């Protein structure tokens, strides 16, 4: 288990029927596993996570 929280990596956005879902991955270089939004820790490596929606994920061009 890591003591310091790292920002999870937002890789893509899924839109279906008006619902927006962000896809998140672990920031640990050795792990890179998919994690659910709101999880406190990565289930594979134990990395402490925080979720921040960056400008890359909120770009209107990505959504369209």
RODO-2510 file (C-alpha; in nm, 4 decimals, decimal comma):
residues 64
     n   res          X          Y          Z
     1     x     0,0000     0,0000     0,0000
     2     x     0,1338     0,3416    -0,0969
     3     x     0,1044     0,6338     0,1462
     4     x     0,0673     0,9172    -0,1034
     5     x    -0,2323     0,9462    -0,3341
     6     x    -0,1664     0,9811    -0,7055
     7     x    -0,4160     1,1061    -0,9597
     8     x    -0,5741     0,8240    -1,1571
     9     x    -0,5325     0,8503    -1,5343
    10     x    -0,8462     0,9325    -1,7319
    11     x    -0,8084     0,7660    -2,0704
    12     x    -1,1460     0,8014    -2,2380
    13     x    -1,5106     0,8981    -2,2038
    14     x    -1,8061     0,6739    -2,2867
    15     x    -2,1417     0,8301    -2,3630
    16     x    -2,4577     0,6252    -2,3945
    17     x    -2,8153     0,7507    -2,3658
    18     x    -2,6985     1,0756    -2,2072
    19     x    -2,4870     0,9073    -1,9374
    20     x    -2,1201     1,0044    -1,9227
    21     x    -1,8732     0,7468    -1,7912
    22     x    -1,5012     0,8125    -1,7453
    23     x    -1,2515     0,5256    -1,7845
    24     x    -0,9736     0,5351    -1,5238
    25     x    -0,6412     0,3549    -1,4943
    26     x    -0,3918     0,3192    -1,2099
    27     x    -0,1067     0,5755    -1,2233
    28     x     0,1484     0,3197    -1,1029
    29     x     0,3912     0,2512    -1,3908
    30     x     0,4186    -0,1209    -1,3139
    31     x     0,0427    -0,1762    -1,2689
    32     x    -0,1662     0,0311    -1,5175
    33     x    -0,4820    -0,1695    -1,4353
    34     x    -0,8351    -0,0386    -1,4847
    35     x    -0,9978     0,1030    -1,1691
    36     x    -1,3512     0,2125    -1,0875
    37     x    -1,4202     0,5787    -1,0258
    38     x    -1,4385     0,6555    -0,6558
    39     x    -1,2149     0,3673    -0,5437
    40     x    -0,9708     0,4603    -0,2677
    41     x    -0,7042     0,2094    -0,3676
    42     x    -0,6020     0,0143    -0,6769
    43     x    -0,7195    -0,3467    -0,6309
    44     x    -0,4009    -0,4908    -0,7885
    45     x    -0,1090    -0,2917    -0,6460
    46     x    -0,2626    -0,1003    -0,3520
    47     x    -0,1745     0,2466    -0,4845
    48     x    -0,3792     0,5159    -0,3099
    49     x    -0,5884     0,7025    -0,5695
    50     x    -0,7503     1,0410    -0,6182
    51     x    -0,9761     1,1312    -0,9076
    52     x    -0,9407     1,4627    -1,0881
    53     x    -1,1094     1,5276    -1,4201
    54     x    -0,8458     1,7033    -1,6284
    55     x    -0,8896     1,9370    -1,9235
    56     x    -0,7955     1,6507    -2,1560
    57     x    -1,1009     1,4502    -2,0481
    58     x    -1,3423     1,7423    -2,0551
    59     x    -1,2418     1,8663    -2,4000
    60     x    -1,5556     1,9043    -2,6133
    61     x    -1,3810     1,7571    -2,9178
    62     x    -1,3339     1,4261    -2,7302
    63     x    -1,7020     1,4086    -2,6403
    64     x    -1,8334     1,4668    -2,9923
***
